[in-house]
Amino acid sequence: MPRHRLCHTSDIANDSARGFNVDGTSVFVVKKFDRLYAYHNRCPHLGVPLEWLPDKFLDTGAELIQCATHGALFVIESGECVAGPCSGQQLRPLALEQHPNGDIVVALQPFSPD
């Protein structure tokens, strides 16, 4: 599986997220308590991107990932939808590596809709 460098860990502040376009695939990384989580940027309900403005993936308290289209809420650590029309579904995670030099690298597996 091809690996892609996204950025350095210092480029993402705690309690925030950042979106990336990797070979035509929209992805995002969330940093919470210095841990990183990566997902495809696609709501499981409508198949639309989650953010309403660039890099705006989290709710106002930075506790959950929020879909801007219909307000669905997802647990940062698992991608599980806990509120909204896609309850019980989850975001598609990406294999993420944090290298000793601080680089964040993801592997894009072939994407297929549910």
LUMKOL-378400 format. One record per atom (N, C-alpha, C): residue number from 1; x, y, z. Coordinates in pm, 1 decimal, decimal comma, always signed. Each point is the difference from the previous one (the first is absolute). Example, Ala and Ser with C-alpha at 12.3 -4.5 7.8 and 13.67 -1.06 7.14 Angstrom:
// residues 2
[1 [+1319,0 -569,0 +780,0]]
[1 [-89,0 +119,0 +0,0]]
[1 [+90,0 +120,0 +0,0]]
[2 [-35,0 +105,0 -72,0]]
[2 [+82,0 +119,0 +6,0]]
[2 [-77,0 +109,0 +73,0]]
//
This chain:
// residues 114
[1 [+82,5 -117,5 +0,0]]
[1 [-82,5 +117,5 +0,0]]
[1 [+87,9 +125,3 +0,0]]
[2 [-25,8 +93,8 -89,6]]
[2 [+82,7 +120,6 -1,7]]
[2 [-17,0 +83,1 +126,6]]
[3 [+110,9 +54,7 +46,4]]
[3 [-2,5 +85,6 +118,1]]
[3 [+22,9 +143,8 -45,0]]
[4 [-65,7 +92,6 +72,3]]
[4 [+7,4 +141,0 -35,4]]
[4 [+29,7 +83,0 +124,2]]
[5 [+102,7 +84,3 -10,7]]
[5 [+30,1 +92,4 +108,9]]
[5 [-100,7 +114,1 -6,1]]
[6 [-66,1 +28,6 +114,2]]
[6 [-97,3 +108,2 +4,1]]
[6 [+60,4 +129,9 +51,8]]
[7 [+68,5 -9,8 +114,1]]
[7 [+57,5 +119,0 +63,1]]
[7 [+83,7 -45,0 +119,3]]
[8 [+45,1 +95,0 +78,4]]
[8 [+72,6 -27,1 +124,2]]
[8 [-99,8 +9,7 +115,2]]
[9 [+21,9 -76,4 +105,8]]
[9 [-93,6 +2,8 +114,0]]
[9 [-17,2 +140,2 +57,2]]
[10 [+101,5 +82,7 -7,9]]
[10 [-11,8 +137,1 +52,7]]
[10 [-90,8 +88,0 -86,4]]
[11 [-35,8 -46,6 -120,0]]
[11 [-88,8 +76,2 -87,8]]
[11 [-146,8 -12,3 +38,6]]
[12 [-30,8 -88,9 +95,1]]
[12 [-137,2 -17,0 +47,4]]
[12 [+0,1 +21,5 +150,3]]
[13 [-74,2 +98,5 +46,2]]
[13 [-9,1 +28,5 +143,3]]
[13 [-90,0 -102,7 +67,8]]
[14 [+20,6 -20,4 +130,2]]
[14 [-91,1 -85,1 +76,2]]
[14 [-141,7 +55,5 -9,8]]
[15 [-97,5 -88,6 +7,2]]
[15 [-142,1 +36,3 -8,0]]
[15 [-33,2 +70,2 -130,7]]
[16 [+62,0 -45,4 -109,0]]
[16 [-30,7 +56,5 -130,7]]
[16 [+14,2 -108,1 -106,2]]
[17 [-33,8 +36,6 -121,8]]
[17 [+8,0 -93,3 -112,1]]
[17 [+50,3 +74,3 -122,1]]
[18 [+46,8 -77,9 -96,4]]
[18 [+48,5 +59,3 -123,9]]
[18 [-32,9 -93,4 -115,8]]
[19 [-50,7 +57,7 -107,4]]
[19 [-35,8 -77,9 -117,4]]
[19 [+110,6 -1,3 -103,0]]
[20 [+1,5 -105,8 -81,9]]
[20 [+100,9 -17,9 -104,0]]
[20 [-65,5 -63,1 -121,9]]
[21 [+56,8 +28,7 -116,6]]
[21 [-38,6 -67,1 -122,0]]
[21 [+118,7 -86,5 -40,7]]
[22 [-21,5 -129,7 -2,2]]
[22 [+106,9 -94,1 -32,0]]
[22 [-38,9 -76,6 -126,1]]
[23 [+66,8 +31,5 -108,3]]
[23 [-28,6 -65,7 -128,3]]
[23 [-149,6 +0,5 -31,8]]
[24 [-65,5 +113,7 +23,0]]
[24 [-142,0 +12,4 -30,7]]
[24 [-93,3 -52,6 +107,3]]
[25 [+53,7 -47,9 +110,4]]
[25 [-81,1 -50,2 +110,5]]
[25 [+6,6 +99,2 +114,9]]
[26 [-116,7 +39,8 +50,0]]
[26 [-7,1 +94,2 +111,1]]
[26 [+8,2 -77,0 +131,8]]
[27 [+96,5 +39,0 +83,4]]
[27 [+20,9 -63,9 +129,8]]
[27 [+19,8 +108,8 +104,7]]
[28 [-8,6 -37,5 +127,4]]
[28 [+30,3 +95,0 +106,0]]
[28 [+61,6 -71,1 +119,2]]
[29 [+74,8 +77,9 +77,9]]
[29 [+66,8 -50,4 +119,9]]
[29 [-44,4 +85,7 +117,1]]
[30 [-35,4 -65,6 +110,3]]
[30 [-36,3 +67,9 +124,4]]
[30 [+109,8 -26,9 +102,0]]
[31 [+34,2 +103,6 +76,0]]
[31 [+97,8 -15,4 +108,4]]
[31 [-70,7 +29,1 +131,8]]
[32 [-3,2 -100,7 +86,3]]
[32 [-66,6 +10,8 +130,5]]
[32 [+93,2 -59,7 +104,5]]
[33 [+35,8 +77,2 +102,3]]
[33 [+92,5 -44,5 +104,4]]
[33 [+128,0 -57,5 -60,0]]
[34 [+52,1 +67,1 -102,6]]
[34 [+123,2 -38,8 -70,1]]
[34 [-9,7 -132,8 -73,8]]
[35 [-120,9 -54,3 -14,9]]
[35 [-20,9 -121,2 -80,6]]
[35 [-62,2 +40,5 -131,7]]
[36 [+33,1 -72,0 -105,2]]
[36 [-47,0 +32,0 -134,3]]
[36 [-96,7 -106,4 -50,8]]
[37 [-103,3 +46,4 -69,8]]
[37 [-101,6 -87,7 -58,4]]
[37 [-26,2 +48,5 -142,2]]
[38 [-2,9 -90,9 -95,9]]
[38 [-18,8 +37,2 -140,4]]
[38 [-120,8 -72,1 -58,3]]
[39 [-76,6 +74,3 -80,1]]
[39 [-122,0 -53,6 -60,6]]
[39 [-16,7 +53,1 -142,4]]
[40 [-76,5 -76,0 -80,1]]
[40 [-46,1 +52,3 -128,4]]
[40 [-97,3 +112,8 +31,7]]
[41 [+5,2 +108,0 -76,3]]
[41 [-89,2 +113,8 +21,2]]
[41 [-129,0 -23,2 -77,8]]
[42 [-83,5 -86,5 +56,0]]
[42 [-124,2 -38,5 -66,6]]
[42 [-101,1 -42,7 +105,1]]
[43 [-111,7 +70,2 +6,8]]
[43 [-106,5 -36,1 +93,7]]
[43 [-63,2 -132,7 -43,8]]
[44 [-17,9 -94,9 +91,8]]
[44 [-59,5 -128,0 -39,7]]
[44 [-148,4 +11,6 -36,7]]
[45 [-64,6 +109,3 +37,9]]
[45 [-142,6 +17,5 -28,9]]
[45 [-22,8 +50,0 -142,3]]
[46 [+66,2 +109,3 -38,2]]
[46 [-23,5 +60,8 -131,0]]
[46 [+117,9 -9,6 -95,8]]
[47 [+114,9 -42,6 +49,8]]
[47 [+118,3 -9,7 -85,1]]
[47 [+63,3 +133,9 -31,6]]
[48 [-34,2 +103,4 +77,3]]
[48 [+53,4 +134,3 -22,8]]
[48 [+118,4 +25,9 +92,1]]
[49 [+85,4 +98,4 -32,9]]
[49 [+108,1 +37,6 +92,7]]
[49 [-58,5 +49,3 +132,2]]
[50 [+74,0 -19,0 +107,3]]
[50 [-50,0 +32,9 +133,7]]
[50 [+11,7 +146,9 +37,7]]
[51 [+104,1 +69,0 -47,0]]
[51 [+26,0 +134,4 +49,7]]
[51 [-83,7 +105,1 -70,8]]
[52 [-25,1 +111,9 +71,8]]
[52 [-75,4 +111,5 -57,1]]
[52 [+92,3 +110,2 -48,4]]
[53 [+118,1 +5,8 +54,6]]
[53 [+107,8 +88,7 -43,2]]
[53 [+127,9 -83,4 +4,7]]
[54 [+104,4 +41,3 -70,5]]
[54 [+123,1 -78,4 +5,6]]
[54 [+45,4 -28,6 +143,1]]
[55 [+27,0 -125,8 +27,5]]
[55 [+52,6 -48,3 +127,9]]
[55 [-97,4 +13,4 +117,1]]
[56 [-129,3 +23,0 -24,3]]
[56 [-100,9 +11,5 +107,0]]
[56 [-77,7 -131,4 +9,6]]
[57 [+60,7 -98,0 +65,9]]
[57 [-58,8 -133,7 +10,9]]
[57 [-59,5 -27,7 +137,8]]
[58 [+31,1 +82,1 +100,3]]
[58 [-39,0 -30,4 +137,3]]
[58 [-115,5 +88,3 +46,2]]
[59 [-74,4 -50,5 +99,5]]
[59 [-106,6 +80,2 +59,6]]
[59 [+61,3 +115,5 +79,0]]
[60 [-83,0 +88,0 +54,2]]
[60 [+51,5 +120,5 +65,7]]
[60 [+86,2 -30,3 +122,1]]
[61 [-22,5 -112,0 +66,7]]
[61 [+81,7 -36,7 +115,0]]
[61 [+120,7 -84,2 -35,6]]
[62 [+19,5 -29,5 -128,2]]
[62 [+109,7 -84,1 -49,3]]
[62 [-1,1 -137,5 +66,1]]
[63 [-120,2 -48,3 +30,9]]
[63 [-15,1 -131,4 +62,1]]
[63 [-38,4 -107,8 -100,5]]
[64 [-66,2 +39,3 -109,0]]
[64 [-50,6 -94,5 -98,8]]
[64 [+23,1 +54,4 -140,4]]
[65 [+4,5 -90,2 -96,4]]
[65 [+1,9 +37,9 -140,9]]
[65 [-144,9 +28,2 -38,1]]
[66 [-23,2 +107,1 -75,0]]
[66 [-136,6 +37,3 -35,2]]
[66 [-15,0 +15,8 -150,3]]
[67 [-106,2 -57,0 -54,6]]
[67 [-32,7 +17,5 -140,9]]
[67 [-72,8 +133,3 -15,0]]
[68 [+51,2 +87,6 -83,2]]
[68 [-59,7 +132,4 -19,0]]
[68 [-133,5 -7,1 -73,3]]
[69 [-24,1 -104,2 -77,3]]
[69 [-122,1 -7,7 -79,5]]
[69 [-123,0 -26,4 +85,3]]
[70 [+8,8 -94,0 +94,0]]
[70 [-118,5 -31,4 +80,0]]
[70 [+28,5 -15,7 +148,6]]
[71 [+119,7 +35,5 +44,4]]
[71 [+30,2 +3,2 +143,0]]
[71 [+32,0 -132,6 +65,0]]
[72 [+16,1 -106,0 -75,6]]
[72 [+35,9 -128,6 +59,5]]
[72 [+129,6 +15,0 +79,3]]
[73 [+10,2 -72,5 +111,6]]
[73 [+116,9 +7,4 +86,8]]
[73 [+68,8 -134,9 +6,7]]
[74 [+133,7 +2,4 -6,5]]
[74 [+80,4 -120,9 -3,2]]
[74 [+105,7 +5,0 +109,7]]
[75 [+25,2 -112,6 +64,4]]
[75 [+104,2 -11,3 +101,7]]
[75 [+135,9 +11,3 -69,5]]
[76 [+84,8 +86,8 +51,0]]
[76 [+130,6 +23,2 -63,2]]
[76 [+82,6 -128,0 -4,8]]
[77 [+3,5 -72,9 +109,0]]
[77 [+88,1 -116,6 +10,7]]
[77 [-43,3 -118,8 -85,2]]
[78 [-130,0 -12,2 -31,1]]
[78 [-47,3 -117,6 -72,8]]
[78 [-69,9 +31,9 -131,8]]
[79 [-44,9 +124,4 -17,2]]
[79 [-76,4 +35,4 -118,7]]
[79 [-144,9 -41,3 +6,3]]
[80 [-44,0 -56,3 +112,4]]
[80 [-138,4 -46,1 +13,8]]
[80 [-95,1 +118,8 +9,7]]
[81 [-110,8 -7,0 -75,7]]
[81 [-102,2 +103,6 +5,5]]
[81 [-86,4 -23,6 +123,6]]
[82 [-8,6 +102,6 +85,6]]
[82 [-76,2 -11,7 +125,1]]
[82 [-124,2 +87,6 +0,6]]
[83 [-18,4 +83,5 -101,7]]
[83 [-120,2 +83,1 -10,1]]
[83 [-18,9 +39,8 -145,1]]
[84 [-127,3 +3,5 -41,4]]
[84 [-30,6 +40,4 -137,1]]
[84 [-52,5 -115,6 -82,2]]
[85 [-28,2 +25,6 -126,9]]
[85 [-64,6 -99,6 -84,9]]
[85 [+85,0 -122,2 -32,6]]
[86 [+128,5 +4,2 +30,7]]
[86 [+83,8 -117,2 -28,1]]
[86 [+42,4 -70,7 +128,7]]
[87 [-77,0 +15,7 +109,3]]
[87 [+33,4 -67,0 +126,2]]
[87 [+24,5 -148,4 -23,2]]
[88 [+105,8 -50,1 +61,2]]
[88 [+36,8 -140,2 -14,7]]
[88 [+97,2 -25,1 -113,7]]
[89 [+12,8 +93,4 -92,1]]
[89 [+99,0 -12,9 -107,5]]
[89 [+129,4 +64,4 +47,3]]
[90 [+103,1 -3,9 -83,3]]
[90 [+125,3 +63,6 +40,6]]
[90 [+77,0 +51,5 -120,2]]
[91 [+90,7 +90,7 +30,4]]
[91 [+90,3 +51,8 -101,5]]
[91 [+99,5 -108,8 -36,9]]
[92 [+54,3 +7,9 -121,5]]
[92 [+100,9 -97,0 -44,8]]
[92 [+138,2 +44,7 +45,8]]
[93 [+63,0 -78,3 +88,8]]
[93 [+132,5 +38,0 +48,8]]
[93 [+108,2 -26,5 -104,5]]
[94 [+111,3 +67,8 +18,1]]
[94 [+118,0 -20,4 -83,2]]
[94 [+113,6 -51,6 +86,1]]
[95 [+84,4 -82,5 -56,9]]
[95 [+121,4 -44,0 +68,6]]
[95 [+92,6 +120,2 +10,7]]
[96 [+38,2 +35,3 +120,8]]
[96 [+80,7 +118,9 +25,6]]
[96 [+127,0 -38,7 +72,7]]
[97 [+110,0 +61,8 -40,4]]
[97 [+128,6 -20,0 +67,8]]
[97 [+54,9 +135,9 +39,9]]
[98 [+55,2 +5,4 +120,0]]
[98 [+71,2 +119,9 +42,4]]
[98 [+146,9 -38,5 +9,6]]
[99 [+80,8 +53,0 -90,4]]
[99 [+141,6 -35,2 -5,1]]
[99 [+77,1 +70,7 +111,5]]
[100 [+114,4 -55,1 +38,8]]
[100 [+81,0 +61,5 +106,4]]
[100 [+37,9 +145,7 -28,5]]
[101 [+9,3 +37,2 -127,7]]
[101 [+32,8 +138,9 -33,9]]
[101 [-121,7 +92,1 +5,7]]
[102 [-118,6 -56,3 +33,4]]
[102 [-121,7 +79,2 +12,8]]
[102 [-89,3 -0,6 -121,9]]
[103 [+43,0 -62,4 -109,2]]
[103 [-83,5 -5,7 -119,9]]
[103 [-124,0 -85,3 +25,0]]
[104 [-113,9 +46,6 -53,6]]
[104 [-124,1 -76,7 +2,1]]
[104 [-17,2 -60,3 -138,2]]
[105 [-12,7 -131,6 -5,7]]
[105 [-10,5 -73,2 -125,5]]
[105 [-124,8 -87,2 +4,5]]
[106 [-76,6 -1,2 -110,4]]
[106 [-117,4 -86,7 -8,7]]
[106 [+12,5 -92,5 -119,4]]
[107 [-67,7 -112,9 +9,8]]
[107 [-10,5 -93,9 -111,1]]
[107 [-143,6 +4,6 -48,7]]
[108 [-16,8 +22,8 -128,5]]
[108 [-134,4 +3,5 -57,8]]
[108 [-33,9 -136,0 -57,8]]
[109 [-93,7 -67,5 +63,7]]
[109 [-50,6 -123,0 -57,7]]
[109 [-104,5 +37,2 -105,0]]
[110 [-21,4 -84,2 -97,2]]
[110 [-102,7 +30,9 -100,0]]
[110 [-132,2 +27,7 +69,6]]
[111 [-68,4 +105,9 -41,8]]
[111 [-124,9 +39,3 +63,1]]
[111 [-117,9 -58,9 -76,8]]
[112 [-92,1 -60,0 +74,2]]
[112 [-123,6 -47,7 -62,9]]
[112 [-115,1 +41,2 +88,8]]
[113 [-104,0 +59,7 -57,1]]
[113 [-115,6 +41,6 +78,9]]
[113 [-64,7 -119,7 +67,8]]
[114 [-66,9 +26,7 +110,5]]
[114 [-69,9 -108,0 +73,5]]
[114 [-109,5 -61,6 -80,3]]
//
